[in-house]
Amino acid sequence: MDKWLWAARFFKTRALAARACELGRIESTGQVAKPAREVRVGDLLQVKNEGGDFHVEVLVLSEMRGPAAVAQTLYRETEASRAMRLKLAEERKAMRNLEPSREGKPSKRDRREIERFRGRA
């Protein structure tokens, strides 16, 4: 499982993929998957990582990490999963615009708070 997740580029390293399995962030056909679990063509996986929540069907098996274009051919994401991720991305983008933007350089008081936060005071 961890090799396939790494080869499909859901995680940067196999260690991160194995850790996600141990934490229960990977499900295979409704059951929490262990790192050593065998992946089969046709398996339905739910992968939770920093990129979002993916629901994918395994199309091809691979133990070798290749280019991103090749990695995307290893699985097919469900339409519901894709729509949900796009919706969440739009919501995050809209929330970013609500934050007040500060213009110019920090004031003397702001600089002192920054230095105190960094532990340089």
C-alpha positions as CSV (number, residue, x, y, z in Angstrom):
1,M,0.0,0.0,0.0
2,D,2.7,2.5,1.0
3,K,4.7,1.8,-2.2
4,W,1.7,2.3,-4.4
5,L,0.7,5.6,-2.6
6,W,4.3,6.8,-3.1
7,A,4.4,5.8,-6.7
8,A,1.0,7.5,-7.4
9,R,2.5,10.6,-5.8
10,F,0.0,11.1,-3.0
11,F,3.0,11.3,-0.6
12,K,6.6,12.5,-1.1
13,T,8.2,9.6,0.7
14,R,7.3,6.0,1.5
15,A,7.7,6.9,5.2
16,L,5.0,9.5,5.0
17,A,2.7,7.1,3.2
18,A,3.4,4.4,5.8
19,R,2.7,6.9,8.6
20,A,-0.6,7.9,7.0
21,C,-1.6,4.2,6.9
22,E,-0.7,3.8,10.6
23,L,-2.8,6.9,11.5
24,G,-5.8,5.6,9.7
25,R,-5.8,8.1,6.9
26,I,-5.9,5.5,4.2
27,E,-9.0,3.3,3.7
28,S,-9.4,0.4,1.3
29,T,-13.0,-0.6,0.5
30,G,-14.2,0.8,3.8
31,Q,-11.4,-0.7,6.1
32,V,-8.4,1.1,7.5
33,A,-5.4,-0.1,5.4
34,K,-2.0,-1.1,6.8
35,P,1.3,-0.1,5.0
36,A,2.0,-3.8,4.0
37,R,-1.5,-4.4,2.5
38,E,-1.5,-5.6,-1.1
39,V,-3.1,-3.2,-3.5
40,R,-5.2,-4.8,-6.3
41,V,-6.6,-3.4,-9.5
42,G,-10.1,-2.2,-8.9
43,D,-9.6,-1.4,-5.2
44,L,-11.4,1.7,-4.0
45,L,-9.2,3.9,-1.8
46,Q,-9.9,6.9,0.3
47,V,-6.7,8.9,0.8
48,K,-6.6,11.8,3.2
49,N,-3.5,14.0,2.9
50,E,-2.6,17.7,2.9
51,G,-3.8,18.0,-0.7
52,G,-7.4,17.0,0.3
53,D,-9.6,14.0,0.6
54,F,-9.3,11.7,-2.5
55,H,-11.6,8.8,-3.4
56,V,-9.8,6.9,-6.1
57,E,-10.1,3.6,-8.0
58,V,-6.8,1.7,-8.6
59,L,-6.3,1.2,-12.4
60,V,-2.6,0.1,-12.6
61,L,-0.1,-1.3,-10.1
62,S,3.3,0.2,-9.8
63,E,6.2,0.1,-7.4
64,M,8.3,2.6,-9.2
65,R,7.9,6.3,-8.8
66,G,7.8,8.1,-12.2
67,P,6.8,11.4,-13.6
68,A,3.5,13.0,-12.4
69,A,1.9,12.4,-15.8
70,V,2.6,8.7,-15.5
71,A,1.4,8.7,-11.8
72,Q,-1.9,10.1,-12.8
73,T,-2.6,7.1,-15.0
74,L,-2.4,4.7,-12.0
75,Y,-5.7,5.7,-10.6
76,R,-9.1,7.4,-11.5
77,E,-10.6,9.9,-9.0
78,T,-14.4,9.8,-8.6
79,E,-16.4,12.7,-9.8
80,A,-17.9,13.4,-6.4
81,S,-14.3,13.5,-4.9
82,R,-13.1,15.9,-7.6
83,A,-16.1,18.2,-7.1
84,M,-15.8,18.3,-3.4
85,R,-12.0,19.1,-3.6
86,L,-12.7,21.9,-6.1
87,K,-15.5,23.3,-3.9
88,L,-13.2,23.3,-0.8
89,A,-10.4,25.0,-2.8
90,E,-12.8,27.8,-3.9
91,E,-14.0,28.3,-0.3
92,R,-10.4,28.6,0.9
93,K,-9.7,31.1,-1.9
94,A,-12.7,33.2,-0.9
95,M,-11.7,33.1,2.8
96,R,-8.3,34.4,1.9
97,N,-9.8,37.6,0.5
98,L,-11.7,38.3,3.7
99,E,-8.5,38.7,5.7
100,P,-7.4,42.4,6.1
101,S,-4.3,43.1,4.1
102,R,-1.5,45.2,5.6
103,E,0.3,47.5,3.3
104,G,3.8,48.9,3.8
105,K,6.5,47.9,6.2
106,P,5.9,47.0,9.8
107,S,5.8,49.7,12.4
108,K,8.4,49.9,15.2
109,R,5.9,48.2,17.5
110,D,5.2,45.4,15.0
111,R,9.0,44.8,14.5
112,R,9.4,44.5,18.3
113,E,6.6,41.9,18.4
114,I,8.1,40.0,15.5
115,E,11.5,39.9,17.2
116,R,10.0,38.9,20.5
117,F,8.1,36.1,18.7
118,R,11.2,34.8,17.0
119,G,13.0,34.9,20.4
120,R,15.6,37.5,19.5
121,A,14.6,40.0,22.2
